[in-house]
Amino acid sequence: MANLDEKKKHPARGSMAEKMTHPSPQSGTDADRNWRRFVLFRVLFNSRFYYPVLAVLFLDLGLSATEYTVLNFAWALAIVFTDLPAGVLADRIGRKPLVVAASVCMVLEMVLLSVAPQHGGLVLLLCCLANRILSGIAEGMASGADEALVFDSLAERGRSAEWPLVLDQVMRWQGVGMIIAMIVGGAVYDPTFMERLFSTLGANIHFLKSVTLRFPIYLNLITALCTLWIALGLREPTLREKRVTPESEDPGDAEATAWHLAIKAGRWIAHTPAALFVILAGVLIDSVTRLFLTFSSSYFRLIHLPEATFGLIGATMGGIGLVVSPIARRMVAANTVLVNYALLGTVILAGLVGVAFRWTHWGVLFLLPLAGAMMALGYVVSYYLNALVDSTQRATVLSFKGVAFNLGYGFVSLLFALALKAGQEGGNTEEAVAHGFAFLPWWLLFSGCLCALYFRRHRRLLSFIPRPEIADDSR
């Protein structure tokens, strides 16, 4: 009777508890819907048509190698300053608004790159800077929020154990998306290929490089609009909607709670050696590999590969995800955290050493282990953090990870810019880039040794295999 009277006094609260312990069938439908849309969102958001020519695109627009490196640093800073506030907002107001905002920024960044004047001096630099900043903001807003939305959708149905399957599908379909984007993007960038293509179709059209260099950008603008449509169709998890409802309508209280969430998540990471290692070791591996991959098209020129092959090489790198996905799944299921990071670090160090030798044509083979290990690293980091962290601060912790990764990338970008400056002889850009590539394996070895020394007392804690927690729907 007491319980019945209590329900009469607080009907809404009783109804909420009922929904949380017995989610509706619609909630299960939403989980599958969000799963599908998350896969599509990740594929379109990350498989960009200009990736196979990323460095040469900015250089052909009229930027120098040093300016391009500094722009990448600005991109990383934009993510750093966006990621954590976005994660806190995602935990406070819900995940979907952040994913939608990221898609809007993606559309705007592609519009800016479409209209940037070639060899436009300061105007070109400002357009490219705005493009990189918007791109960083988009990355920061999406980072963590999209994963947390899908994970919580599954968790409220007691399906957290299916999260590795979601990651597996993301990696596989991103591989397919990258193959398509790389082949098409590299092909349409090459004016000779476009002329041959139209000639085969019976149209003799002469293409200028100044025209074809925009084609990958225009294609990516179309996929950006598709990404926005997909994000608008996501549905906020029911359980998450209840949890983020503020207790007080006072804006000051909401701000204090937001800061409390950030501080609480930061303390949790600092006092959880496994989570701290997953993030810091991931930063060291990711930063050098990602920096090299952003300069991969310059490396292709350095080893004398024709531009027409850039897209095919990029497609091969993207297709590695189809092979890496089941391997990464077995890695997290069978190996400890320490073993997996040691394997990934060793593979990437070997790849960077091979790259530094600049073997004509054959040097391209070293990109395969680098691309594969980079994809596996993303899988491993996402798996471990989602397995370790509680749902109430999941997006914030994932945002801390994003901040750390991009701070690391920005820092290594500055070091790389200094290496470029030191290696530039008589304005020779190729020699400067080669000098920068030779610096990367030494930096990874040095920083890896420092990380090993710092975490040596936590070896026992890192010698375990985390499993995704099964959410308790009764909370």
C-alpha positions as CSV (number, residue, x, y, z in Angstrom):
1,M,0.0,0.0,0.0
2,A,2.9,2.3,0.8
3,N,4.3,1.8,-2.6
4,L,0.9,2.4,-4.2
5,D,0.4,5.6,-2.3
6,E,3.9,6.7,-3.3
7,K,3.0,6.1,-7.0
8,K,-0.1,8.2,-6.6
9,K,1.9,11.1,-5.1
10,H,4.6,10.8,-7.8
11,P,3.0,9.3,-10.9
12,A,5.7,10.6,-13.3
13,R,8.5,9.2,-11.2
14,G,6.9,5.8,-11.1
15,S,6.3,5.8,-14.8
16,M,10.0,6.7,-15.4
17,A,11.2,3.9,-13.3
18,E,8.9,1.5,-15.1
19,K,10.3,2.7,-18.5
20,M,13.8,2.3,-17.3
21,T,13.4,-1.2,-16.0
22,H,11.2,-2.3,-18.9
23,P,12.2,-0.4,-22.0
24,S,9.6,-0.3,-24.8
25,P,9.9,-2.3,-28.0
26,Q,10.4,1.1,-29.7
27,S,13.6,1.5,-27.7
28,G,15.0,-1.7,-29.3
29,T,14.0,-0.4,-32.7
30,D,15.9,2.8,-31.9
31,A,19.0,0.9,-30.9
32,D,19.1,-0.9,-34.3
33,R,18.3,2.3,-36.1
34,N,21.0,4.3,-34.4
35,W,23.5,1.4,-35.0
36,R,22.8,1.5,-38.8
37,R,23.0,5.3,-38.9
38,F,26.1,5.4,-36.8
39,V,27.9,3.1,-39.3
40,L,26.7,5.3,-42.2
41,F,27.7,8.5,-40.4
42,R,31.2,7.2,-39.6
43,V,31.7,6.1,-43.2
44,L,30.6,9.4,-44.8
45,F,32.2,11.6,-42.2
46,N,35.6,9.9,-42.5
47,S,35.8,8.6,-46.1
48,R,36.7,11.9,-47.8
49,F,37.4,12.1,-51.5
50,Y,40.3,14.5,-51.1
51,Y,42.2,12.2,-48.7
52,P,44.4,10.5,-51.4
53,V,45.6,14.0,-52.5
54,L,45.3,15.8,-49.1
55,A,48.8,17.3,-48.9
56,V,49.3,18.0,-52.6
57,L,45.8,19.6,-52.8
58,F,46.8,22.3,-50.3
59,L,50.2,22.7,-51.9
60,D,48.7,22.9,-55.4
61,L,46.3,25.5,-54.1
62,G,49.3,27.7,-53.3
63,L,50.3,26.9,-49.7
64,S,53.9,26.0,-48.6
65,A,54.7,22.8,-46.8
66,T,55.3,24.8,-43.6
67,E,52.0,26.6,-43.9
68,Y,50.2,23.3,-44.5
69,T,51.8,21.9,-41.3
70,V,50.8,24.9,-39.3
71,L,47.2,24.6,-40.6
72,N,47.2,21.0,-39.3
73,F,48.3,22.3,-35.9
74,A,45.4,24.8,-36.0
75,W,43.1,21.9,-36.9
76,A,44.3,20.0,-33.9
77,L,43.9,23.0,-31.6
78,A,40.3,23.5,-32.8
79,I,39.5,19.9,-31.9
80,V,41.2,20.4,-28.5
81,F,39.2,23.4,-27.6
82,T,35.9,21.9,-28.9
83,D,36.2,18.2,-27.8
84,L,35.9,18.5,-24.0
85,P,33.1,21.1,-23.9
86,A,31.3,19.1,-26.5
87,G,31.6,15.9,-24.5
88,V,30.3,17.7,-21.4
89,L,27.4,19.1,-23.4
90,A,26.7,15.6,-24.8
91,D,26.5,14.2,-21.3
92,R,24.2,17.1,-20.2
93,I,21.8,17.8,-23.1
94,G,22.1,14.6,-25.1
95,R,24.3,13.3,-27.9
96,K,22.3,13.9,-31.0
97,P,22.5,17.8,-31.0
98,L,26.4,17.5,-31.0
99,V,26.4,15.0,-33.9
100,V,24.1,17.2,-36.0
101,A,26.2,20.3,-35.2
102,A,29.3,18.4,-36.4
103,S,27.5,17.6,-39.7
104,V,26.6,21.3,-40.2
105,C,30.3,22.2,-39.7
106,M,31.4,19.6,-42.2
107,V,29.1,21.1,-44.8
108,L,30.5,24.6,-44.1
109,E,34.1,23.5,-44.2
110,M,33.6,21.9,-47.6
111,V,31.9,25.1,-49.0
112,L,34.9,27.2,-47.9
113,L,37.4,24.9,-49.5
114,S,35.2,24.9,-52.7
115,V,35.6,28.7,-53.0
116,A,39.1,29.2,-51.8
117,P,41.1,31.1,-54.5
118,Q,44.1,29.3,-56.0
119,H,47.4,31.1,-55.3
120,G,45.2,33.7,-53.5
121,G,47.8,34.8,-51.0
122,L,46.4,35.9,-47.7
123,V,42.8,35.2,-48.8
124,L,43.7,31.6,-49.6
125,L,45.5,31.2,-46.3
126,L,42.5,32.5,-44.4
127,C,40.0,30.3,-46.3
128,C,42.1,27.3,-45.6
129,L,42.6,28.3,-42.0
130,A,38.8,28.7,-41.6
131,N,38.4,25.3,-43.3
132,R,40.8,23.6,-40.9
133,I,39.1,25.2,-37.9
134,L,35.6,24.2,-38.9
135,S,36.9,20.7,-39.7
136,G,38.5,20.5,-36.2
137,I,35.2,21.8,-34.6
138,A,33.3,19.1,-36.5
139,E,35.7,16.4,-35.3
140,G,35.5,17.6,-31.7
141,M,31.7,17.7,-31.6
142,A,31.3,14.3,-33.1
143,S,34.1,12.7,-31.1
144,G,32.6,10.6,-28.3
145,A,29.0,11.9,-28.8
146,D,28.3,9.5,-31.7
147,E,29.8,6.5,-29.9
148,A,28.1,7.3,-26.7
149,L,24.7,7.6,-28.4
150,V,24.9,4.2,-29.9
151,F,26.5,2.5,-26.9
152,D,23.7,3.9,-24.6
153,S,21.0,2.8,-27.1
154,L,22.3,-0.7,-26.8
155,A,22.9,-0.5,-23.1
156,E,19.3,0.4,-22.2
157,R,18.3,-2.9,-23.9
158,G,21.0,-4.9,-22.1
159,R,23.0,-5.3,-25.4
160,S,26.3,-3.7,-24.4
161,A,28.1,-6.9,-25.3
162,E,27.2,-6.2,-29.0
163,W,29.4,-3.1,-29.0
164,P,32.4,-4.9,-30.5
165,L,30.1,-6.0,-33.4
166,V,29.3,-2.3,-34.0
167,L,33.0,-1.4,-34.1
168,D,33.6,-4.3,-36.4
169,Q,30.9,-3.1,-38.8
170,V,32.2,0.5,-38.7
171,M,35.7,-0.7,-39.5
172,R,34.5,-2.9,-42.4
173,W,32.3,-0.4,-44.0
174,Q,34.8,2.4,-43.5
175,G,37.2,0.2,-45.4
176,V,34.6,0.0,-48.3
177,G,34.0,3.7,-48.1
178,M,37.7,4.5,-48.1
179,I,38.2,2.3,-51.2
180,I,35.6,4.2,-53.1
181,A,36.6,7.6,-51.9
182,M,40.3,7.0,-52.6
183,I,39.9,5.6,-56.1
184,V,37.4,8.2,-57.2
185,G,39.1,11.1,-55.4
186,G,42.5,10.3,-56.8
187,A,41.1,9.7,-60.3
188,V,39.1,12.9,-60.6
189,Y,42.0,15.0,-59.3
190,D,44.2,13.9,-62.3
191,P,43.3,16.0,-65.5
192,T,44.9,13.5,-67.8
193,F,42.6,10.7,-66.5
194,M,39.6,12.9,-66.8
195,E,40.4,13.7,-70.4
196,R,40.8,10.0,-71.2
197,L,37.6,9.2,-69.5
198,F,35.6,11.8,-71.4
199,S,37.4,10.8,-74.6
200,T,36.2,7.2,-74.1
201,L,32.7,8.5,-73.7
202,G,33.0,10.4,-77.0
203,A,33.6,13.9,-75.6
204,N,36.9,15.7,-76.2
205,I,37.2,18.0,-73.2
206,H,40.5,19.6,-72.1
207,F,40.7,19.8,-68.3
208,L,43.0,22.2,-66.4
209,K,44.6,21.2,-63.1
210,S,43.1,24.3,-61.5
211,V,39.6,22.8,-62.3
212,T,40.2,19.1,-61.5
213,L,41.7,19.9,-58.1
214,R,38.2,21.0,-57.0
215,F,36.5,17.8,-58.1
216,P,37.2,15.8,-54.9
217,I,36.0,18.8,-52.8
218,Y,32.7,19.0,-54.7
219,L,32.1,15.3,-54.2
220,N,32.9,15.6,-50.5
221,L,30.4,18.5,-50.3
222,I,27.7,16.1,-51.5
223,T,28.7,13.5,-48.9
224,A,28.7,16.2,-46.2
225,L,25.0,16.9,-47.0
226,C,24.2,13.2,-46.8
227,T,26.0,13.1,-43.4
228,L,23.8,15.9,-42.1
229,W,20.7,14.0,-43.3
230,I,21.8,10.8,-41.5
231,A,22.6,12.7,-38.3
232,L,19.1,14.3,-38.3
233,G,17.6,10.8,-38.3
234,L,19.4,9.6,-35.1
235,R,17.3,9.1,-32.0
236,E,18.4,10.0,-28.4
237,P,18.3,7.0,-26.1
238,T,15.4,7.0,-23.7
239,L,17.5,6.3,-20.7
240,R,19.9,9.1,-21.7
241,E,17.1,11.6,-22.0
242,K,16.0,10.8,-18.4
243,R,19.5,11.1,-17.1
244,V,20.4,14.4,-18.7
245,T,17.2,16.2,-17.5
246,P,18.5,18.9,-15.2
247,E,17.4,18.8,-11.6
248,S,17.3,22.6,-11.5
249,E,16.4,25.1,-14.2
250,D,19.0,27.6,-12.9
251,P,21.6,28.2,-15.7
252,G,24.3,28.7,-13.0
253,D,23.6,25.3,-11.6
254,A,23.8,23.7,-15.0
255,E,27.2,25.4,-15.6
256,A,28.5,24.2,-12.3
257,T,27.2,20.7,-13.0
258,A,28.9,20.7,-16.4
259,W,32.3,21.7,-14.8
260,H,31.7,19.0,-12.2
261,L,31.2,16.4,-15.0
262,A,34.5,17.5,-16.6
263,I,36.5,17.5,-13.4
264,K,35.0,14.2,-12.3
265,A,35.9,12.6,-15.6
266,G,39.4,14.0,-15.5
267,R,39.9,12.7,-12.0
268,W,38.6,9.3,-13.0
269,I,41.1,9.0,-15.9
270,A,44.0,10.2,-13.7
271,H,43.2,7.7,-11.0
272,T,42.5,4.8,-13.4
273,P,45.9,3.6,-14.6
274,A,44.4,1.3,-17.3
275,A,42.3,4.2,-18.8
276,L,45.3,6.6,-18.5
277,F,47.6,4.2,-20.3
278,V,45.0,3.5,-23.1
279,I,44.9,7.2,-23.8
280,L,48.5,8.2,-23.4
281,A,50.0,5.3,-25.2
282,G,47.4,5.8,-27.9
283,V,48.5,9.4,-28.2
284,L,52.1,8.5,-28.8
285,I,51.3,6.0,-31.5
286,D,48.5,8.0,-33.2
287,S,50.3,11.3,-33.4
288,V,53.3,10.2,-35.5
289,T,51.3,7.9,-37.7
290,R,48.5,10.4,-38.4
291,L,51.0,13.1,-39.2
292,F,52.8,10.9,-41.7
293,L,49.5,9.8,-43.3
294,T,48.5,13.5,-43.7
295,F,51.7,13.9,-45.7
296,S,51.4,10.6,-47.5
297,S,50.7,12.1,-51.0
298,S,53.9,14.2,-50.6
299,Y,55.7,10.9,-49.8
300,F,54.3,9.4,-53.0
301,R,55.9,12.2,-54.9
302,L,59.1,11.7,-52.9
303,I,59.4,8.0,-54.1
304,H,58.5,9.0,-57.7
305,L,55.0,7.5,-58.0
306,P,52.7,9.0,-60.7
307,E,49.7,11.0,-59.5
308,A,47.3,8.6,-61.2
309,T,48.3,5.9,-58.6
310,F,47.6,8.0,-55.5
311,G,43.9,7.0,-55.5
312,L,44.6,3.3,-56.0
313,I,47.2,3.3,-53.1
314,G,44.7,5.2,-50.9
315,A,42.0,2.7,-51.8
316,T,44.3,-0.2,-50.9
317,M,45.0,1.5,-47.5
318,G,41.3,2.0,-46.9
319,G,40.5,-1.6,-47.9
320,I,42.9,-2.8,-45.2
321,G,40.1,-2.1,-42.7
322,L,38.3,-5.2,-44.1
323,V,41.2,-7.4,-43.1
324,V,42.2,-5.5,-39.9
325,S,38.7,-5.6,-38.4
326,P,38.5,-9.3,-37.5
327,I,42.2,-9.2,-36.4
328,A,41.5,-6.3,-34.1
329,R,38.5,-8.1,-32.7
330,R,40.6,-11.2,-31.9
331,M,43.3,-9.0,-30.4
332,V,41.0,-7.4,-27.8
333,A,39.5,-10.8,-27.0
334,A,42.7,-12.7,-26.6
335,N,45.5,-10.3,-25.6
336,T,46.1,-8.0,-22.6
337,V,46.1,-4.2,-23.0
338,L,49.9,-4.2,-22.7
339,V,50.5,-6.8,-25.3
340,N,48.2,-5.1,-27.8
341,Y,49.9,-1.8,-27.5
342,A,53.3,-3.3,-27.7
343,L,52.3,-5.1,-30.9
344,L,50.9,-1.9,-32.5
345,G,53.8,0.2,-31.4
346,T,56.3,-2.3,-32.9
347,V,54.5,-2.5,-36.2
348,I,54.3,1.3,-36.6
349,L,57.9,1.9,-35.6
350,A,59.0,-0.7,-38.2
351,G,56.8,1.1,-40.8
352,L,58.2,4.5,-40.1
353,V,61.8,3.2,-40.2
354,G,61.0,1.8,-43.7
355,V,59.4,5.0,-44.8
356,A,62.5,7.0,-43.7
357,F,64.7,5.1,-46.3
358,R,62.6,6.5,-49.2
359,W,63.0,3.5,-51.5
360,T,61.8,4.4,-55.0
361,H,58.4,2.9,-55.8
362,W,58.9,0.0,-53.2
363,G,58.7,2.4,-50.3
364,V,54.9,2.4,-50.8
365,L,54.7,-1.1,-49.2
366,F,55.5,0.4,-45.8
367,L,52.2,2.3,-45.8
368,L,50.2,-1.0,-45.5
369,P,51.4,-1.8,-41.9
370,L,51.1,1.9,-40.9
371,A,47.5,2.1,-42.2
372,G,46.5,-1.3,-40.7
373,A,48.0,-0.5,-37.3
374,M,46.3,2.9,-37.3
375,M,42.9,1.4,-37.9
376,A,43.5,-1.3,-35.3
377,L,44.6,1.4,-32.8
378,G,41.2,3.2,-33.2
379,Y,39.4,-0.1,-32.6
380,V,41.4,-1.0,-29.5
381,V,41.2,2.5,-27.9
382,S,37.4,2.7,-28.5
383,Y,36.9,-0.9,-27.2
384,Y,38.9,-0.4,-24.0
385,L,37.5,3.0,-23.0
386,N,33.9,2.0,-23.5
387,A,34.6,-1.2,-21.5
388,L,36.1,0.8,-18.6
389,V,33.9,3.9,-18.3
390,D,30.5,4.3,-16.9
391,S,27.6,5.6,-19.1
392,T,27.1,8.7,-17.0
393,Q,30.5,10.2,-18.1
394,R,31.1,8.2,-21.3
395,A,31.0,11.1,-23.8
396,T,33.1,13.3,-21.5
397,V,35.8,10.6,-21.1
398,L,35.8,10.0,-24.8
399,S,36.2,13.7,-25.3
400,F,39.2,13.8,-23.0
401,K,40.6,11.1,-25.2
402,G,40.0,13.2,-28.3
403,V,41.6,16.3,-26.6
404,A,44.7,14.2,-25.7
405,F,45.0,12.7,-29.2
406,N,44.8,16.1,-30.9
407,L,47.1,17.8,-28.4
408,G,49.6,15.1,-29.2
409,Y,49.1,15.5,-32.9
410,G,49.4,19.3,-32.6
411,F,52.6,19.0,-30.6
412,V,54.2,16.5,-33.1
413,S,53.1,18.8,-35.9
414,L,55.1,21.7,-34.4
415,L,58.1,19.4,-34.0
416,F,57.7,18.3,-37.6
417,A,57.5,21.9,-38.8
418,L,60.8,22.6,-37.0
419,A,62.3,19.5,-38.7
420,L,61.0,20.8,-42.0
421,K,62.6,24.1,-41.4
422,A,65.9,22.5,-40.4
423,G,66.0,20.2,-43.4
424,Q,65.1,22.8,-46.0
425,E,68.1,23.5,-48.2
426,G,67.8,26.3,-50.7
427,G,64.0,26.2,-50.6
428,N,63.9,22.5,-51.6
429,T,60.5,21.3,-50.2
430,E,61.1,17.6,-51.1
431,E,64.4,17.5,-49.0
432,A,62.6,19.2,-46.1
433,V,59.8,16.7,-46.1
434,A,62.3,13.8,-46.3
435,H,64.1,15.2,-43.3
436,G,60.9,15.4,-41.4
437,F,60.0,11.7,-42.2
438,A,63.4,10.6,-40.8
439,F,62.6,12.4,-37.5
440,L,59.3,10.5,-36.9
441,P,60.6,7.0,-35.9
442,W,63.2,8.5,-33.5
443,W,60.5,10.5,-31.8
444,L,58.2,7.5,-31.4
445,L,61.1,5.4,-30.0
446,F,62.0,8.2,-27.5
447,S,58.4,8.9,-26.3
448,G,57.6,5.2,-26.2
449,C,60.5,4.5,-23.8
450,L,59.3,7.4,-21.6
451,C,55.8,5.9,-21.5
452,A,57.1,2.5,-20.6
453,L,59.2,3.9,-17.7
454,Y,56.2,5.9,-16.4
455,F,53.8,2.9,-16.4
456,R,56.3,0.2,-15.4
457,R,54.8,0.0,-11.8
458,H,51.3,-0.7,-13.3
459,R,52.3,-3.7,-15.4
460,R,50.1,-6.0,-13.4
461,L,47.0,-3.7,-13.8
462,L,47.6,-3.6,-17.6
463,S,48.0,-7.4,-17.8
464,F,44.2,-8.0,-18.1
465,I,41.6,-8.2,-20.8
466,P,38.7,-5.7,-20.2
467,R,35.2,-6.8,-21.2
468,P,32.4,-4.3,-22.0
469,E,30.2,-3.8,-19.0
470,I,26.6,-5.0,-19.3
471,A,24.5,-1.9,-18.4
472,D,22.1,-2.3,-15.5
473,D,18.8,-1.0,-16.8
474,S,17.4,-0.8,-13.3
475,R,19.6,2.2,-12.5
